[in-house]
C-alpha cells in the first residue's frame, strides 16, 4: 500500500497562499490518480481537485467549483509528489487537507495537514 505524506499546511491571512505537497513512498506513484480533499470541523469531507495518473503526460486535472480558479493541482514525476497550490485563501478554506491515491483496487489516504486562514 502506498504511503502518503502531506506537508505545507499552516496559518495564513485571508488572501494569502499556501502550497501543499503529497509525497509517496512508492516508485510507481505516477500510476496513481491523486485527489485532494478537505474536512472542516462538523462538516463532511469534500473533494477539491484530482489529477489522473501521468501516462507519460502531466495528467488530466479537475476542480470543485468552490476552488476552481484559486487552486491548482500539479504533479512532479521526478519527486513522486503532487502539489496543491492554493491562492486567494478565505477563512472558509480552513480545514484539514488530505491527499488520496487510487490505482485500480489500491487506495490510500495521507494523515492530513491543517490549513488555517485567519486574520
Rosetta silent file (secondary structure, phi, psi, omega in degrees, C-alpha in Angstrom):
SEQUENCE: XXXXXXXXXXXXXXXXXXXXXXXXXXXXXXXXXXXXXXXXXXXXXXXXXXXXXXXXXXXXXXXXXXXXXXXXXXXXXXXXXXXXXXXXXXXXXXXXXXXXXXXXXXXXXXXXXXXXXXX
SCORE:     score description
SCORE:     0.000 S_00000001
   1 L     0.000  130.742 -178.489    0.000    0.000    0.000 S_00000001
   2 L   -66.892  138.609  177.273    1.404    3.363   -0.982 S_00000001
   3 L   -99.687  126.558 -178.279    2.289    5.590    1.957 S_00000001
   4 E  -111.893  139.933  176.641    1.327    9.256    1.526 S_00000001
   5 E  -130.412  120.041  176.284    2.691   12.202    3.481 S_00000001
   6 E   -93.594  150.235  174.538    1.140   15.656    3.227 S_00000001
   7 E  -153.263  168.725  175.473    3.016   18.804    4.157 S_00000001
   8 L   104.410   -4.584  177.971    2.835   22.542    3.656 S_00000001
   9 L   -71.270  172.153  179.265   -0.112   23.412    5.840 S_00000001
  10 E   162.660 -164.881  179.773   -0.105   26.277    8.288 S_00000001
  11 E  -106.673  135.930 -179.034   -1.728   29.540    9.206 S_00000001
  12 E  -144.841  152.583  177.512   -2.173   32.287    6.629 S_00000001
  13 L   -78.248  155.812  175.219   -4.100   35.532    6.386 S_00000001
  14 L   -53.988  137.934 -176.528   -7.080   35.886    4.046 S_00000001
  15 L    89.914   -9.470 -178.620   -5.875   36.474    0.518 S_00000001
  16 L   -82.100 -177.089 -176.684   -2.662   34.584    1.168 S_00000001
  17 L  -132.388  152.259  171.100   -1.262   31.463   -0.459 S_00000001
  18 E  -142.928  153.871  171.739   -0.006   28.065    0.562 S_00000001
  19 E  -122.449  118.592  176.903    1.354   25.107   -1.372 S_00000001
  20 E   -92.158  146.990  177.064    0.552   21.654   -0.091 S_00000001
  21 E  -121.797  143.869  174.707    2.636   18.641   -1.028 S_00000001
  22 E  -127.047  109.833 -175.398    1.652   14.989   -1.158 S_00000001
  23 E  -113.267  140.628 -176.214    4.697   12.741   -1.375 S_00000001
  24 E  -116.958  154.628  179.666    4.629    8.990   -1.829 S_00000001
  25 L   -87.373  -15.471 -173.332    6.982    6.215   -0.948 S_00000001
  26 L   -86.465  136.903  176.828    6.154    4.116   -3.999 S_00000001
  27 L   -68.711  -20.007 -178.413    8.244    4.333   -7.179 S_00000001
  28 L   -93.523   19.809 -177.518    5.002    3.644   -9.103 S_00000001
  29 H   -54.027  -33.698 -177.093    3.303    6.739   -7.659 S_00000001
  30 H   -69.989   -8.891  174.716    2.848    8.172  -11.132 S_00000001
  31 H   -85.919   -4.285 -178.129    0.480    5.293  -11.921 S_00000001
  32 L   -98.324  139.463  164.042   -1.929    6.580   -9.278 S_00000001
  33 E   -77.028  141.861 -176.773   -4.673    9.134   -9.692 S_00000001
  34 E  -123.090  135.093  176.375   -4.392   11.631   -6.839 S_00000001
  35 E  -122.800  148.374  171.076   -7.120   13.644   -5.193 S_00000001
  36 E  -108.775  133.026  179.318   -7.045   16.450   -2.653 S_00000001
  37 E  -127.465  166.208  170.881   -9.836   16.583   -0.079 S_00000001
  38 E  -144.844  157.001  177.146  -10.525   18.678    2.977 S_00000001
  39 E  -141.155  118.235  176.177  -12.619   18.341    6.072 S_00000001
  40 L   -92.519  156.709  179.769  -13.671   21.224    8.279 S_00000001
  41 L   -54.961  129.865  177.447  -14.957   20.670   11.834 S_00000001
  42 L    77.539    4.614 -178.333  -18.524   19.425   11.788 S_00000001
  43 L  -120.359  161.945  177.118  -18.561   19.044    8.007 S_00000001
  44 L   -77.177  157.055  176.713  -18.234   16.140    5.603 S_00000001
  45 L   -66.762  135.178 -173.877  -15.033   15.505    3.720 S_00000001
  46 E  -118.502  130.069  175.415  -15.070   17.476    0.472 S_00000001
  47 E   -81.192  133.278 -176.501  -13.190   16.640   -2.719 S_00000001
  48 E  -105.939  -43.601 -172.192  -11.365   19.657   -4.100 S_00000001
  49 E  -160.032  158.346  175.281   -9.262   18.535   -7.002 S_00000001
  50 E  -149.416  157.465  176.559   -7.850   15.497   -8.726 S_00000001
  51 E  -136.973  135.300 -177.454   -5.193   14.629  -11.247 S_00000001
  52 L   -73.108  169.271  173.337   -5.125   11.474  -13.331 S_00000001
  53 L   -60.375  155.875 -165.202   -2.210    9.068  -13.495 S_00000001
  54 L   -72.656  -36.841  178.113    0.558   10.524  -15.588 S_00000001
  55 L    46.242   38.432  179.169    0.511    8.129  -18.562 S_00000001
  56 L    83.877  -14.260  176.165    3.533    9.916  -19.943 S_00000001
  57 L  -109.711 -172.720  177.101    1.846   13.301  -19.609 S_00000001
  58 L   -85.333   -4.114  177.335    1.326   15.507  -16.588 S_00000001
  59 L    98.393  156.317  177.343   -2.211   14.167  -16.120 S_00000001
  60 L   -93.022  138.275 -175.524   -5.733   15.467  -16.560 S_00000001
  61 E  -116.228  158.319  176.345   -6.993   17.738  -13.803 S_00000001
  62 E  -151.077  156.033 -174.765  -10.373   18.670  -12.403 S_00000001
  63 E  -140.006  148.728  170.008  -11.605   21.013   -9.670 S_00000001
  64 L   -73.949  153.629 -177.979  -14.592   21.572   -7.457 S_00000001
  65 L   -61.176  -28.817 -177.388  -16.445   24.795   -8.077 S_00000001
  66 L   -69.369  -18.937 -176.777  -15.506   26.155   -4.651 S_00000001
  67 L  -124.097   -6.810 -177.774  -11.795   26.218   -5.526 S_00000001
  68 E   -60.199  131.765 -177.793  -11.691   26.457   -9.308 S_00000001
  69 L    91.514  -16.251  178.552   -9.594   29.421  -10.366 S_00000001
  70 L  -112.792  -33.559 -177.716   -7.889   29.650   -6.961 S_00000001
  71 E  -109.092  146.365  177.598   -6.314   26.199   -6.503 S_00000001
  72 E  -134.316  126.901  176.880   -4.021   24.379   -8.931 S_00000001
  73 E   -99.840  141.539  179.264   -3.048   20.725   -8.758 S_00000001
  74 E  -152.184  163.148 -177.016    0.168   19.539  -10.375 S_00000001
  75 E  -128.043  134.810  171.192    2.491   16.559  -10.368 S_00000001
  76 E  -109.655  101.446 -173.359    6.274   16.370  -10.248 S_00000001
  77 H   -65.140  -35.389 -178.392    7.007   12.887  -11.506 S_00000001
  78 H   -66.609  -28.622 -176.703   10.693   13.009  -10.631 S_00000001
  79 H  -101.968    3.670 -177.788    9.895   13.812   -6.988 S_00000001
  80 L    51.978   43.233 -173.349    6.919   11.435   -6.608 S_00000001
  81 E  -134.620  139.926  170.838    4.966   14.452   -5.413 S_00000001
  82 E  -115.772  136.034 -177.522    1.634   16.068   -6.180 S_00000001
  83 E  -110.254  154.152  168.517    1.113   19.691   -5.207 S_00000001
  84 E  -128.404  103.051  176.282   -1.919   21.787   -4.446 S_00000001
  85 E   -83.256  123.013 -175.886   -1.181   25.467   -4.934 S_00000001
  86 E  -118.251  117.368 -179.402   -3.787   27.467   -3.055 S_00000001
  87 L  -116.088  161.470  177.497   -4.169   31.176   -3.767 S_00000001
  88 L    50.638   50.591 -176.858   -6.571   33.838   -2.512 S_00000001
  89 L   -67.665  146.366 -177.103   -7.331   31.794    0.563 S_00000001
  90 L  -122.119  157.671  178.818  -10.500   32.543    2.505 S_00000001
  91 H   -55.140  -32.362 -179.518  -11.488   31.792    6.112 S_00000001
  92 H   -73.242   -5.358  173.773  -13.884   29.142    4.802 S_00000001
  93 H   -83.012   -6.425  178.831  -10.886   27.262    3.391 S_00000001
  94 L   -61.871  124.518 -176.178   -9.872   26.420    6.952 S_00000001
  95 E  -178.764  172.971  165.968   -9.800   22.633    7.266 S_00000001
  96 E   -90.677  129.660 -176.715   -7.604   19.577    7.434 S_00000001
  97 E  -105.236  134.591 -177.038   -6.415   18.772    3.932 S_00000001
  98 E  -126.153  146.678  167.768   -5.832   15.200    2.789 S_00000001
  99 E  -107.754  156.758 -173.065   -4.452   13.600   -0.316 S_00000001
 100 E  -140.416  133.297 -179.844   -5.773   10.315   -1.657 S_00000001
 101 E  -115.555  138.237 -178.579   -4.181    7.902   -4.094 S_00000001
 102 E  -139.112  129.024  172.374   -6.082    5.472   -6.285 S_00000001
 103 E  -147.338  103.435 -176.938   -4.897    2.839   -8.748 S_00000001
 104 L    60.384 -126.117 -178.817   -7.358    0.048   -9.534 S_00000001
 105 L   -82.339   -4.432 -176.853   -8.239   -1.717   -6.273 S_00000001
 106 E   -95.492  134.705  176.409   -5.478    0.036   -4.326 S_00000001
 107 E  -148.530  158.501 -179.030   -6.125    3.253   -2.459 S_00000001
 108 E  -158.012  146.142  174.717   -4.555    5.173    0.368 S_00000001
 109 E  -110.982  148.586  169.382   -5.103    8.322    2.415 S_00000001
 110 L   -82.640  178.350 -175.373   -2.496   10.592    3.894 S_00000001
 111 L   -85.084  -13.607  178.219   -2.583   11.708    7.513 S_00000001
 112 L    96.093  151.978  175.658   -3.720   15.242    6.725 S_00000001
 113 E  -138.063  135.522 -175.102   -2.275   18.720    7.165 S_00000001
 114 E   -81.708  133.514  171.810   -4.039   21.623    8.873 S_00000001
 115 E  -120.789  124.861  179.176   -4.710   24.829    6.976 S_00000001
 116 E  -123.950  123.698  179.532   -5.989   27.800    8.950 S_00000001
 117 E  -113.051  110.774 -174.353   -6.986   31.036    7.242 S_00000001
 118 L  -156.669  145.547  174.557   -7.445   33.801    9.759 S_00000001
 119 L   -92.686    0.000    0.000   -6.570   37.414   10.313 S_00000001
